[in-house]
Amino acid sequence: MKQVISVATMRHSDAETIRAGISGRELMYRAGQAIMEAYPWRGRTAIVCGSGNNAGDGYVLALLMRERGISCTLVRLTDKLSADGAYYYEKCVQQGIESCRFTSDFDFSPYEEIADCMLGTGFSGTVEGIYAEAIELINASGKTVISVDINSGLNGDNGLGECAVRSDLTLSIGYYQFGHFLGTAKDRMKEKKNLDIGIDLYGRCAELAEASDLTSLLERRAQVSHKGNYGYVALLGGCREYAGAAKLANMSCAALRSGCGVVTLAVPNSIADSVSPYLLESTLCPMPDENGHILPNFDAIDRLLANRRALAIGMGWGRSAHNAKILEHILTNHALSVVIDADGLNTLAEMDREILETTKCQVLLTPHLKEFSRLCGKEMAEILTDPVGAAEEYAKMTGVCLLLKGACTVVTDGEKTLLVDRGCAGMATAGSGDVLSGVLAGLLGYLPLTTQTAACGAYLAGLAGELAERELNDIGMLASDTVRHLPQAINIIRNGDPK
């Protein structure tokens, strides 16, 4: 797994590496070398430089291009330079490398490529003035854009930034930072690559889950095995207002496609007949209900959960005074893996948080941003500034495994944190969250609940969604298309990292 760190940890690691004997000037030169080798620079390149060490990397790049006979121009936004940057800029001047000042009417049309060396991962706030003008012209240029460190304008800790460069390739230096994955990063970076320049890590890190890290969870199975080996799973949800028969069936199918042995879908008795035609391999368990909402009939619930390894609860549940009683009974009296999603999360947000601290269950919560805001009591804007920190804090406080959904998913138990950078715009459709819950429940039928298992579920669903979008498109895709591609996604994970 690749390490992903905060901006503060990156600064500390950089400082400690320098203190250990490698100068900042040497690290800057290594960065320039790595940038030179990471991309096949073809022709005349505009290297757009700001004031800090990010600009210094650009000056080293210019020197190396000069050595290889590649035409480049330094396009400078300011005369302000860092100490190490000034050293390499003077070398550029001595070498006679073309240099000019950026103006609001600068013309990028003569250049084949643009190297974005304006603002690094340390930037925060709002881009204004000449930097905003440069970003707008770069984005409108139609040229191949390579951003160094991070796309100028993006916050290195959360990926937020209204005015930011759109790159064809982003080259992070030393370690990935959270801003390379969170926030708007996915819409700003077509591709990204990390460059190791010998900076030692000092401090905590999260990790980026990749297919090769998950292969062992989806090993080939013994020929002499049966459905009982892979777990009995229950899915409890639905109500009269949100019958969502097809969505519930998709969830059941997703659980089976993810490898569990048996899935039982438990729904209110009054909607069972509407759901039944959509089920093929899953079994249906009508639950006692009142006005289309499941009743807290504990005998029925206990029978449903007997010998179950995992339960997913809350999808399409709606709002009912009975929901809290049902959830409390399960968390208090059963010892199994429980995925709580959708209306199950809304119910949990209104309950005493102590229930999570004392439960016999192994609990996985799967909120999106708004649901997590209700759970943790923080405003969404506050969470967005530090989603990793907010997720880790809540998971550690409650003892749960938390899967915070987004363009990049954060999975944490408060101690270990994994990022899952899979998924696509085509998954922004009704039922995608239900599919993820089904996938997670299916995996928990035969795997223990760990951050790795939860990350595997997010990776599997996200990759299947990408495959579906590739076959169809981002507009016409349905959640059922994601389910249909789960077997292909499993094959890809088994074979290593997808391209």
C-alpha positions in Angstrom: 0.0 0.0 0.0 1.2 3.5 -0.8 1.5 5.9 2.1 -0.6 9.0 2.2 0.1 11.8 4.6 -0.9 15.3 5.8 0.8 18.5 4.7 2.1 18.9 8.3 3.6 15.4 8.2 5.2 16.1 4.9 6.8 19.3 6.2 8.1 17.5 9.3 9.5 14.6 7.3 11.2 17.0 4.9 12.7 18.9 7.8 13.9 15.8 9.6 15.4 14.4 6.4 17.4 17.7 6.0 18.4 17.5 9.6 19.7 14.0 9.1 22.2 15.3 6.5 20.5 15.7 3.1 20.4 19.4 2.2 17.2 21.1 0.9 19.1 22.0 -2.2 19.9 18.4 -2.8 16.3 17.3 -2.3 15.2 20.0 -4.8 17.6 18.7 -7.4 16.4 15.1 -6.8 12.8 16.4 -7.3 13.8 18.0 -10.6 15.5 14.8 -11.8 12.5 12.7 -10.8 10.1 15.1 -12.7 12.4 14.9 -15.7 12.3 11.1 -15.8 8.6 10.8 -14.9 7.2 12.2 -18.2 8.4 12.0 -21.8 8.9 15.7 -22.4 8.5 16.2 -26.1 8.8 19.8 -27.2 8.7 23.4 -26.2 7.6 23.6 -22.6 6.3 26.5 -20.6 7.5 26.1 -17.0 5.2 28.4 -15.0 6.8 29.2 -11.6 5.6 30.9 -8.4 7.6 31.9 -5.4 8.4 28.8 -3.3 10.2 25.5 -3.5 7.6 24.3 -6.0 9.1 26.9 -8.4 12.6 25.7 -7.5 11.7 22.2 -8.8 10.7 23.9 -12.0 14.1 25.7 -12.2 15.9 22.4 -11.9 13.6 20.9 -14.5 14.6 23.7 -16.9 18.3 23.0 -16.3 17.9 19.3 -17.1 15.8 20.1 -20.2 18.6 22.4 -21.4 21.1 19.6 -20.9 18.9 17.3 -23.1 18.3 19.9 -25.8 14.6 20.3 -25.0 13.3 23.8 -25.5 11.7 25.5 -22.5 10.7 28.9 -21.2 10.5 29.9 -17.6 7.3 31.9 -17.1 7.6 33.7 -13.8 4.8 35.1 -11.8 6.9 36.8 -9.2 10.5 37.8 -8.3 10.1 36.3 -4.9 12.2 33.1 -4.5 13.0 30.6 -1.8 16.7 30.3 -0.9 17.2 27.0 -2.7 15.0 28.2 -5.6 17.1 31.3 -6.0 20.2 29.2 -6.3 18.8 27.2 -9.2 17.2 30.2 -10.8 20.6 31.9 -11.0 22.0 28.8 -12.7 19.2 29.1 -15.2 20.1 32.7 -15.9 23.8 31.7 -16.3 22.8 29.0 -18.8 20.8 31.5 -20.8 17.5 29.7 -20.4 14.7 31.8 -21.8 12.7 33.5 -19.1 9.8 36.0 -19.0 7.2 37.5 -16.7 3.7 36.3 -16.8 1.0 38.8 -17.9 -2.7 38.5 -18.0 -2.6 38.3 -21.8 0.1 35.6 -21.9 -0.1 33.4 -24.9 0.5 29.6 -24.3 -0.3 28.7 -27.9 3.4 28.3 -29.0 4.0 25.7 -26.3 3.3 21.9 -26.5 3.3 21.3 -22.7 2.9 23.4 -19.6 4.6 22.5 -16.3 2.6 23.9 -13.4 5.1 24.9 -10.7 3.2 27.7 -9.1 1.7 26.6 -5.8 2.6 23.4 -3.9 0.8 21.3 -1.3 1.4 23.9 1.4 -1.1 26.3 -0.3 -4.4 27.0 1.5 -7.0 29.6 1.1 -8.4 31.2 -2.1 -6.3 31.8 -5.3 -6.5 35.5 -6.3 -4.8 38.0 -8.6 -2.1 37.0 -11.0 -2.1 33.3 -9.8 -5.9 33.0 -10.6 -5.3 34.6 -14.0 -2.5 32.1 -14.8 -4.6 29.1 -13.7 -7.5 30.3 -15.9 -5.2 30.7 -19.0 -3.6 27.3 -18.4 -7.0 25.6 -18.1 -8.2 27.3 -21.3 -5.0 26.6 -23.3 -5.8 23.1 -24.5 -2.2 22.1 -23.9 -0.9 19.0 -22.0 -0.5 20.1 -18.4 1.8 18.5 -15.9 1.4 19.7 -12.3 4.4 19.4 -10.0 3.7 18.4 -6.3 -0.1 19.2 -6.6 -2.3 21.1 -8.9 -1.9 24.7 -8.1 -4.9 26.0 -6.2 -5.8 22.7 -4.5 -5.4 22.4 -0.7 -2.9 19.6 0.1 -4.9 18.3 3.0 -8.4 18.1 1.6 -8.3 18.6 -2.2 -10.6 21.7 -2.0 -10.1 24.6 -4.3 -12.5 26.5 -6.5 -9.8 27.9 -8.8 -7.2 25.2 -9.5 -5.2 23.8 -12.4 -6.6 20.8 -14.4 -3.8 18.5 -15.2 -3.2 15.6 -17.5 -0.6 14.3 -15.0 0.2 15.3 -11.4 3.6 14.4 -10.0 3.6 14.3 -6.2 7.0 14.6 -4.5 8.1 12.3 -1.7 4.6 11.1 -0.6 1.1 11.4 -1.7 -0.9 13.9 0.5 -4.6 13.7 1.2 -5.3 16.5 -1.2 -4.3 14.3 -4.1 -7.4 12.1 -3.5 -10.0 14.1 -1.5 -12.3 17.0 -2.4 -12.2 17.9 -6.1 -8.9 16.2 -6.8 -10.5 13.5 -9.0 -11.9 16.1 -11.3 -8.6 18.0 -11.5 -6.2 15.2 -12.2 -6.5 12.8 -15.1 -3.5 10.8 -13.8 -1.2 11.0 -10.8 2.2 9.5 -9.9 4.3 9.7 -6.8 8.0 10.3 -7.0 10.3 9.0 -4.3 13.3 11.3 -3.7 14.6 9.8 -0.5 12.6 11.6 2.1 12.1 9.5 5.2 8.7 9.4 6.8 8.3 10.9 10.3 4.7 10.7 11.6 1.5 8.9 11.0 0.2 8.0 7.6 -2.9 6.6 5.9 -2.5 4.1 3.1 -3.9 3.9 -0.4 -5.6 0.5 -0.9 -4.7 -1.1 -4.3 -5.8 -4.3 -5.9 -2.6 -6.1 -5.0 -3.2 -5.3 -1.4 -6.7 -7.0 -1.5 -5.9 -10.1 -3.6 -5.5 -12.4 -0.6 -9.0 -11.7 0.5 -10.5 -13.0 -2.7 -8.4 -16.2 -3.1 -9.6 -19.1 -5.2 -11.8 -21.5 -3.3 -11.4 -25.2 -2.5 -13.3 -27.5 -4.8 -14.5 -29.4 -1.7 -16.6 -26.6 -0.1 -20.3 -25.6 0.2 -22.4 -22.5 0.7 -22.1 -22.9 4.5 -18.4 -22.3 4.3 -19.0 -18.8 2.9 -21.6 -17.5 5.4 -25.3 -16.9 5.8 -26.0 -13.2 5.5 -29.2 -11.2 6.2 -30.3 -7.9 4.7 -33.0 -6.0 6.6 -34.6 -3.0 5.1 -37.5 -1.6 3.1 -40.8 0.0 4.0 -44.0 0.8 2.3 -42.9 4.3 1.3 -39.5 3.1 0.0 -40.3 -0.4 -1.3 -37.6 -0.1 -3.9 -38.1 -3.8 -4.9 -35.5 -3.7 -7.7 -33.0 -1.9 -5.5 -33.4 -4.3 -2.7 -33.0 -7.2 -5.1 -29.8 -5.5 -6.5 -28.4 -5.4 -3.0 -29.1 -9.1 -2.5 -27.5 -10.0 -5.8 -24.5 -7.8 -4.9 -24.0 -9.8 -1.7 -24.1 -13.1 -3.5 -21.8 -11.8 -6.3 -19.3 -10.8 -3.6 -19.1 -14.4 -2.4 -21.3 -15.2 0.6 -23.1 -18.5 0.6 -26.7 -17.6 1.3 -28.5 -14.2 1.4 -31.9 -13.7 3.1 -33.7 -10.4 2.4 -35.9 -9.4 5.2 -38.6 -6.9 4.4 -42.0 -5.8 5.8 -44.6 -8.4 5.1 -46.8 -5.9 3.3 -44.2 -5.3 0.5 -42.9 -8.9 0.3 -45.1 -9.8 -2.7 -43.7 -6.8 -4.7 -40.1 -7.7 -3.9 -40.5 -11.5 -4.5 -40.6 -11.3 -8.4 -37.2 -9.6 -8.4 -35.4 -12.3 -6.3 -33.8 -15.3 -7.9 -31.0 -16.8 -5.9 -31.8 -15.0 -2.6 -34.4 -16.1 -0.1 -37.1 -13.8 1.2 -38.2 -13.4 4.8 -41.4 -11.3 5.4 -41.2 -9.6 8.7 -44.2 -8.6 10.9 -45.1 -5.0 10.1 -47.5 -2.2 10.9 -48.4 0.4 8.2 -45.6 -0.9 6.1 -42.8 -0.6 8.7 -41.1 -3.5 10.4 -42.2 -4.1 14.0 -39.8 -4.7 16.9 -40.9 -8.4 17.1 -37.8 -9.7 18.8 -38.6 -13.4 18.3 -38.8 -12.8 14.5 -35.6 -10.8 14.5 -33.8 -13.5 16.6 -34.9 -16.2 14.2 -33.7 -14.1 11.2 -30.3 -13.7 12.7 -29.8 -17.2 14.0 -26.5 -18.5 12.5 -26.0 -15.4 10.5 -22.4 -14.1 10.2 -23.4 -10.7 8.9 -26.3 -8.3 8.6 -26.8 -5.1 6.6 -29.5 -2.9 8.0 -31.3 0.3 7.3 -31.6 0.5 3.5 -35.0 1.9 2.5 -36.1 1.6 6.1 -37.7 5.0 6.2 -38.6 6.8 9.4 -40.4 4.8 12.1 -40.5 4.9 15.9 -39.8 1.2 15.8 -36.4 1.4 14.1 -34.4 2.4 17.2 -35.9 -0.5 19.2 -34.9 -2.9 16.5 -31.4 -1.6 16.1 -30.9 -1.5 19.9 -32.0 -5.1 20.3 -29.6 -6.3 17.6 -26.6 -4.3 18.9 -27.3 -5.5 22.4 -28.1 -9.1 21.9 -26.3 -10.4 18.9 -22.6 -10.9 18.1 -22.2 -10.6 14.3 -20.8 -8.2 11.8 -23.3 -5.4 11.2 -23.3 -2.9 8.3 -25.5 0.1 9.2 -26.4 2.3 6.2 -29.0 4.9 5.1 -32.0 5.1 7.4 -30.1 2.9 9.9 -27.6 5.7 10.2 -30.3 8.3 10.7 -31.8 6.1 13.4 -28.4 5.7 15.0 -27.8 9.4 15.0 -30.8 9.9 17.3 -29.7 7.2 19.7 -27.3 7.3 22.7 -23.8 6.9 21.3 -23.0 4.6 24.2 -24.8 1.8 22.3 -21.8 1.6 19.9 -19.3 1.5 22.8 -21.0 -1.5 24.5 -22.4 -3.5 21.6 -21.5 -7.2 21.1 -21.5 -6.6 17.3 -18.6 -5.7 15.1 -20.0 -2.5 13.5 -19.3 -1.0 10.1 -21.0 2.4 9.5 -21.2 3.6 5.8 -22.3 7.2 5.8 -22.1 9.8 3.1 -21.1 13.3 4.1 -24.6 14.4 5.3 -25.2 11.2 7.2 -21.8 11.5 8.9 -22.6 15.1 9.8 -25.7 13.9 11.7 -23.7 11.2 13.4 -20.7 13.2 14.6 -22.5 16.5 15.1 -20.1 18.5 12.9 -21.2 20.7 10.0 -20.5 19.3 6.6 -18.2 22.2 5.7 -16.1 21.5 8.8 -15.8 17.8 7.9 -14.8 18.6 4.3 -11.8 20.6 5.6 -10.4 17.5 7.3 -12.4 14.4 6.4 -9.7 11.9 7.5 -9.3 13.5 10.9 -13.0 13.7 11.5 -13.5 10.1 10.5 -10.6 8.9 12.7 -11.9 10.8 15.7 -15.4 9.4 15.5 -14.2 5.8 14.8 -11.8 5.9 17.8 -14.4 7.4 20.1 -17.1 4.8 19.3 -15.0 1.7 18.5 -16.6 1.2 15.1 -15.1 0.8 11.6 -16.2 3.8 9.6 -16.5 3.9 5.8 -17.0 7.6 4.8 -18.3 7.5 1.2 -17.2 10.0 -1.4 -15.3 10.3 -4.7 -12.4 8.9 -2.5 -13.6 6.7 0.3 -12.1 6.9 3.8 -12.0 3.7 5.8 -10.8 3.8 9.4 -11.1 2.2 12.8 -9.4 5.2 14.5 -6.0 3.6 14.4 -5.5 2.3 10.8 -6.8 4.4 7.9 -7.2 3.4 4.3 -8.2 5.4 1.3 -10.0 3.8 -1.7 -9.7 5.9 -4.9 -12.1 3.8 -7.0 -15.6 4.7 -8.4 -16.9 7.0 -11.0 -19.6 9.6 -11.8 -21.8 6.9 -13.3 -22.4 5.6 -9.7 -24.1 8.8 -8.7 -27.5 7.1 -9.2 -30.2 5.6 -7.0 -29.2 2.3 -5.5 -25.5 2.6 -5.6 -25.3 2.8 -1.8 -27.5 -0.2 -1.5 -25.1 -2.1 -3.8 -22.1 -1.2 -1.6 -24.0 -2.4 1.5 -24.7 -5.7 -0.3 -21.1 -6.1 -1.3 -19.9 -5.4 2.2 -22.4 -7.8 3.8 -21.4 -10.4 1.2 -17.7 -10.1 2.1 -18.5 -10.2 5.8 -20.2 -13.6 5.3 -16.7 -15.2 5.1 -14.2 -12.5 6.2 -13.7 -10.8 9.5 -14.6 -7.1 9.8 -11.3 -5.2 9.4 -10.4 -1.9 7.7 -8.9 -4.1 4.9 -12.2 -6.0 4.4 -14.2 -2.8 4.4 -11.7 -1.2 1.9 -12.0 -4.3 -0.3 -15.8 -3.8 -0.4 -15.4 -0.2 -1.4 -12.7 -1.1 -4.0 -14.7 -3.9 -5.4 -17.9 -1.8 -5.8 -16.0 1.2 -7.2 -14.0 -0.9 -9.7 -17.2 -2.6 -10.9 -18.8 0.8 -11.3 -15.9 1.9 -13.4 -16.1 -1.2 -15.6 -19.8 -0.5 -16.1 -19.2 3.1 -17.0 -16.6 2.0 -19.5 -19.1 -0.3 -21.2 -22.0 2.2 -21.1 -21.4 5.8 -20.1 -21.7 8.0 -17.0 -25.2 9.2 -17.8 -27.1 6.0 -18.7 -25.6 3.7 -16.0 -27.8 2.0 -13.3 -26.8 0.5 -10.0 -27.6 -2.9 -11.4 -24.9 -2.4 -14.0 -22.4 -2.2 -11.2 -23.7 -5.5 -9.8 -23.3 -7.1 -13.2 -19.6 -6.2 -13.3 -18.7 -7.5 -9.9 -17.4 -10.8 -11.1 -15.1 -9.0 -13.6 -13.9 -6.7 -10.9 -13.0 -9.8 -8.7 -11.0 -11.2 -11.6 -9.0 -8.0 -12.0 -8.3 -7.7 -8.2 -7.1 -11.3 -8.3 -4.7 -10.5 -11.1 -3.3 -7.4 -9.6 -3.7 -3.7 -10.1 -5.9 -2.6 -13.0 -4.7 0.0 -15.5 
